[in-house]
Structures are given as structure tokens and as C-alpha cells.
């Protein structure tokens, strides 16, 4: 199964101060080697936002070019809003980007690879699959 990798996992792998031998970063490497990784524009934007040094920004943007964005459709935004409203009605809060990730994952039949515990709450309300490390 292909995997939509959330910002939280990419951030672990891209941090210079964190040891590279974390289970999540090793799993990301395995998924990349298997050509099973997907990304969407809002995740790319989150990763690039806050990179202060222009050389670091350019280097990261260049590395991320290896992963083309899945196209976002109008239906993804509508579904994300529905997911937001459904979860909120059940007392579960999340960000617009998180619900957009859920909507794209459902439409494209992708598992979501994240360290963000909010997605476990979303899974109680939404038909999403979370990537479990082997």
C-alpha cells in the first residue's frame, strides 16, 4: 500500500539535531526505497515554512522535488470540511491540513504515516488507515 507521509515524520527525518536511527526515520527510508511515498502540497509547504536560511531552503526544496505532489481536487476540500464537521460533532478537534490529509488518503486509498496522535482520534470517526511500522 502506498503511504501519505505526514509532516511529523518528514520533520523527524530532516532534523539535523535528531539521531537518524529512529524507527520512524528508518521506516521512511524503507518506504522511499520501495517507491511507496506520497506527499501533498500543504505538507511540502509545512516542511519548507520556517526554514530561515535560503541555502537550506533551496536544498530541502530540491530534495523534496523527488516526490511530486498528489493533485488536490475540489472534492478533497469538501470532504475535508465534512470530516472536520463530523469529528467536531463528536468532540474531536483537528487542523484543516490534517483533515485535508485524511480526505486525500481516503480518495486515493493511502495509509497515513504520522507520529501525530490526533490521527488516532480521527480514525475513530473517519474511514482512514494509519501506516503501522513493521
N, C-alpha and C positions, 0 to 999 in steps of 0.2 A: 504494500500500500504506500502511496505517496504521502508525504508529510508536509504540512504547512508549519514552518518553524517560526515561533513567536519571538518577539524582541528579547524577551528574558533569556532565552537560550543563546541567541546570537551574541548578546551582551557578555555572557559568561565566557564565550569562546574568544571574543575580541578584546577582552580586558588584558592589559599588559601586567597588572599587578596580581592577577589571579593565576595560580598554577594551572597549566594546560591539562593536567591529568585528572580532571574531574569527570565523573561518569557522564554528565550531560555533554561535555565537550567531546569526549571520545565517541559518544553515540552520534553526535552531529557529524563528526568526521566519517563515521561508518555510513551514515545516510548520504552524505555528499559523494562518497566513493561509489555508492550504489545508484547514484543519479536519482535519488528519491526525494529531493528537497524542493519545496516551492516557497515563494515569497510573494507578498503583495506590496504595492506602493506605500501604503501607510506604515508598514513595518520598516521598509527601507528608509522612509522619512524619519521615523523614530530613531533608527540607528545612526543616521547622519546628523540629526539635530543635537546640538551641544558640542560637536567636535570643533574645538576652538581654533586649532592650528590648521591653516589652509593646506599644508602638505599632508597632514594626517587625514584631513577630509578627502583630499583627492585620492590618496592611497586607498582608503576604505571604499570610496565610491567606485574606484577601479576594480577592487576585489569583488564587490557585490555585483558588478556587471556580468559575472559568470552565471548569475541567477536571474533570468528575465522575470519580470512581474507577471503574475496571472492577471488577465484583464478583469477589471471590475465592471459589473453591469448595473444598470438601474435597479434590477430586481435584487441585487445584493444589498443595496442601501435600504430598500423597502423591507427586505427580510430582516436586516439588522435592526431596524426600528421595531418590527414586530417582536423580535427576540428580546430587545430592551424592555418593551412594554410587558411582555409575558413574564420575564424574570422579575421586573419591578413589582408586578401584581402579586408575586409570591415572596416578596421581601428580599430578593437577590439583586444586588447592585453591581454595575459594571460600567466600563467606559464604552463610548461609541466605537472606538477602534476594536476593542475586544469583541463586541457583538458583530462588527463587520468581519472579523476573522472567523467567527462562528458561521456566519452566513455563507462566506466563500467556501469554507470547509464542507459545509453541508451540500452546497450546489455541486462542488467538484469531487465529492466523495473522498475527502482528505482527512487524515488524522491530524490533530493539533499537537505539536510538541512544544511544551511550555513548562516553566517552573512556577508560573503564576497560579497560586491555589484557587483564585477566583473561578478558573475554568472547571474545577471540580464541582463548584456550586452550580455553574451554568449547566453542567451535564445532568443535573437533577431535573432541570426544566426543559432542556433542549436536546435534539437528536444529534449531538456531536460525539465524535470518537476522540479520545485522547491517546496519543502515542505513548506506549509503555516501553521503557527500556528493557532490552533483553537481559 
